[in-house]
Amino acid sequence: MAETAPDYAAVDYSDGDGEDPDEYPHIQDKIEKAIEVTREGLAEYENPAVMWTGGKDSTLTLYFIKEVADRFDLEVPPAVFIDHYQHFDEIHDFVDHWADEWDLEVIYARNEDVGEYVDKHGLEPGDDIDIADLSEHNQHHVREILEYEEDTFPFLLDTYVGNHLLKTVALNDALEEHDIDGVISGVRWDEQEARADETFFSPRHDPDIYPPHDRIQPILQFDEAAVWEAFWNFVVPDTVENFPEEGYVPEADDDLPEGVEQDDIPISPKYFAGFRSLGSEVSTEKSDEDPAWLQDLEGTTERAGRAQDKEDLMERLRDLGYM
């Protein structure tokens, strides 16, 4: 594991400080900044990786990485997919399909100790996990890092302990195992209050909390509407054969140009089905019947379909290494 921060990366940690999406008023402004940050991230770090959830933001980020790597003769880094054992099946199918289509190396980050406990005891989401039966590594995080005093915690992703063990610990263990020094992620300023002060290059250098690394965040300047605008006017026309070059916004999963199937489009089918944010299968619901991009993006909350326990704890979770 790297014991110190990647001080060889000549990046400006203040880039984006005090800014918000209004600083990038047009889609071309947003795209140009994304390309700039992505190119710098791929060039400056020795062993970067991209976080990929199968959601719209991380897939858009992955698209920029592929395009920038091709344009500037850089390597496409591996993608890290956190398997927290509570994904929709469609998410796994989507990631597997597009990893194959785009020839990606995927690192599957899992807290296997928790996973083995769940399998051994035949647990369902919401069932209790006995902390004393977990590894010393996980017990250390629960007792010393989280300062959690109960004997058990529920096998649920969207809780303080569950999110930390199933996602953050799994991620940090993967960063250590693969010696990753730069994590490229698709977080956005407008998505949550806890992310509003992020910069394009963000240090994570405390070795007592996580393996020292930097976060590279190329799409901070996008809002939800801009993400969809980028997909339907740039990403999909550029990557899908038979899709109109000038772009096209479908009104349903069967409203696609002739010769194009939903599986041809690098957008999760859950968004076609009315989900605007993709969390765990047991705690995420569709927010409307319309596809995500046709919903009231200005007047409603993007993460309204998500369990709120984790959302209320987001700032504390991010301090511990959550995305």
N, C-alpha and C positions, 0 to 999 in steps of 0.2 A: 504494500500500500504506500502511496505517496505520503510522506510525512509532512511535507510543506506545500504551500500553495504553488500553482504553476507560474512562477515569477518570470519565466521566459516569454509568456504571452504579453505582448506589448499592446494592451487594450486600454481604453478609457472607461473606467468604471463609472464616471459621471455622465456618460453619454445617455441622454434621455431624462436626466434628473429634472424634475419639476415640469415635465411635459405631459401632455395628454393627447388623445386622438385628434383634437382640434388643430394640433400643430401640423397635421398631415391631412389637409382637407380633401384631397382628391385620391382616387384609387391608385393613380400612377405614383403619387408621392409616397403612398404606403408601400407599394411594391418596390420602388427604388430603394427605400430604406431597408426593407427586408433583404434585398439582394446584397446591399452593402454590409449589413451585419452578418449575414450568412457567409459571405466570402471571407470576411475577417475571421469569423469563428473557425472556418475550415482551415484557414491558412496558419493561424496563430497557435493552435493547440496540437500537441503531438498525438493524442489518442482521444479524439472527441467521440461522442455518441449522441443520437437523437432520441428523445423520449417519444414513443408512439403509442397512443391509446386506442387507435382506430377511430377516434373522434375527428371532427372537422378541423379543429385548430392544429392538432399535431400532424394531420395528413397534409394540410396546407403547408406547414413548415417543412415537411418531408419533400413536398414538391419543389419548394424553393431550393432545398439542399441538392436535389437531383439536378435541377437546371443549372445552378451555380457551379456544381462540380463538373458538369459537362462543358459549360462555357469556358471555365478557367482552368481546365485540366487538373482538377483536384479529386481526391478520393471521396467516395460516398461512405460515410461512417456507418457502423452498425446501428440498428434501431434497438432500443430497450423497451420491451413490452412487459409491464408489471402484471403478472397473472395473480390476481387476488382471490381466485376460486369462486367468485360470484359474478362473473361476466355473463351477459347475454350470449347465447350460442352464436348469434349473428355476428358479434364482435370478433370472436375467434375465427369464424369463417372468413370474415372480411380481411383480417390481418393475414391469415394464411394465404388467401387468394392474391392479395396485392404484394405481399412479400415475394411470391413466386413471379408475378407479372413484372415487378420492378427489380427482380434479382437482388433482393436485400438480404443481408445477414441480420437475423433477429436474435437478440439475447433475451431469453425469458427469465425475468427476475421473479422468484417465488420465495416466500418464507416456508421452506419445505418442512420445517419442524412443526409449524402450526398445521400445514396441510396433512402431514402424516397423522397428527393427533385427531384431526377431523375425520380422516378416513378410518382410522382404527376404531373410533367410537361411533361411527355412523352418524355424525352430527348433521343437523340441518341448520340453515341460517337462523340465528336467534338463540340456539342452544348454548349452554355455558361451557367455557373452556377452563379447566383447572390450571391455574398459573404454576402451581408447584410441579406439575407434570411436564412443563416445557423445559427447553434447554436453558443452560445458565445464561447464554447470550440473550435469549428472549426475556428471561426473568430479570436480567440486569436492566433492560430497557423499560420494563414495566415498573419495577421498584425504584430504580435509581434515576432514570431519565424522566419518566412520567410521574413518579412519586405516587403511583396508584396503590391503594392499600387494601382493596377487596381481594378475596381469595379466588374469584372467578371473574371472567368478563364474557360478554355475549359474542358469539361468532357472527359479527355483523361488520361490514366494511365501514359504514358511515357512523362510527362512534370513535371516541378519542383513542382508546386502546386498540380497537380493531383496525382503524385506519393506519395507526402508527406501525403496528406489527406487520400487517398484510401489504402495506404499500411502502412506507418510508424505510423500514428496516430491510425489506426486500430490495429496494432500490440501492440503499447505501451498501449493502453486502455485494450487490452486483458491481457498483462502482469500484469497490475495493478489489474484488476478484479480477476484474478486467483492467484495472489501473487506468480508469477513465479520468481525464483531467478537465474536460469541458463537456457540459451537458446542454445540448441544444433543445429548447423546449418551446411549446406553443402557447405560453400564457399571455394574457392580454390585460392591459390596464383597466379596461371597462368591465371585466368579468366579475371581479370581486374587490371589495374595499382593501383586503389584505394584499392585493397585487398592484394597487394603484401607484405605489411609490417605487416600483421596480425600475431598474435601468437596463439598457440593452446588454450590458455585460455586468453580471452581479456576482461578487465573491462569496464563496462558501468555504471559509478557510479555517474554521475551528476544528482541530482534529479530535476534540473530545465529543463532538456531536456527529460529524460525518467525515468521510475521507475528503481531504482538502481538494476542491475543484472550483471551477467557475460555471455559472449558468449563462448561456448565450440565448437571447430571447428576441428573435427577429420579427415577430408579429405583435409586439406590444402595442403598436400604433393602430392596429385594426380594431374595429368594433364588430359586433355580430353581423350587421348588415354588410359590412365590407368583406367579411370572410366569404359570405355567399356570393357577393358580386365577383370576387376573385375566382371562385370556383366556376360559376356559370359563364363567365366572359373570358376567362383565361385558362384555368387549369383543365377543365373538361374539353373545351375545343382543342386544346393543345395535345391532349393525351388520348382522346377517344376518336377512333376512326369513324367516319360518317357523321360526326357531330358538326353542326354549322360553325364555320370559322368566326362568324360575327357574334356567336353566342346565342343561347336560347335558355329560357327559364321555364322548366316544366311545371305544370300545375297539379300533377299526380304521378304516381309511379308508372302508369301506363301512357302518360303524355310525353313520349320521347320521339325524337326524329326517327324516320324510317331507317331500319338497319341497326338501331341501337337498342340494346337491352340494359336493364338496370345493373346487371353484373358487369357491364362494360364500363361503368362510371365509378370513379374512385371516391364515392360518397357512401357512407354506411346506409343500408336500407332502413335503419331505425329512424333516420331523419326523414325519409319519405313517409314513414308511418306516423309522424307527428311528434317525435321526441326532439327536443332542442338541446338537451344536455344528456350525456350518457354516463351513468354511474353504475351501481351494482344492479343486478337483475331484481333483487328483492326490495330495493328502495328507490327505484326510479320509475316514473310513470310518464306517459306522453302528456304533453301540455295542451294539445289540440288535435283535431282530426286532420287538419291541413298539414302538408309538408312543412318542415321547420322554417324554410326561407319565406313562406307565404304568411306566416303568423304575424301577430302584432309585435314586432321587434322593439318598437319604441315604447309602447304602453304596457308591456308585461315583462316579467322577470325571466331571463334566460334559464335560470336554474330552478324555476318554480316546481319542476317535477322531481327535484332531488330531495332526499331526506335532509332536514335542516340541522340535525345534531352536529354533523361534521362541519357544516357551513358556519355555525356559530363559533366553532373552535378553530377556524382556519388560521388565524394569526398565530396561535400557539403551535399548531401543527407545522406551519411553514418555518417557524424558528427551529424545529427539530429536523428539517430537511425535506418536508413535503413540497410538492411542486406548486 
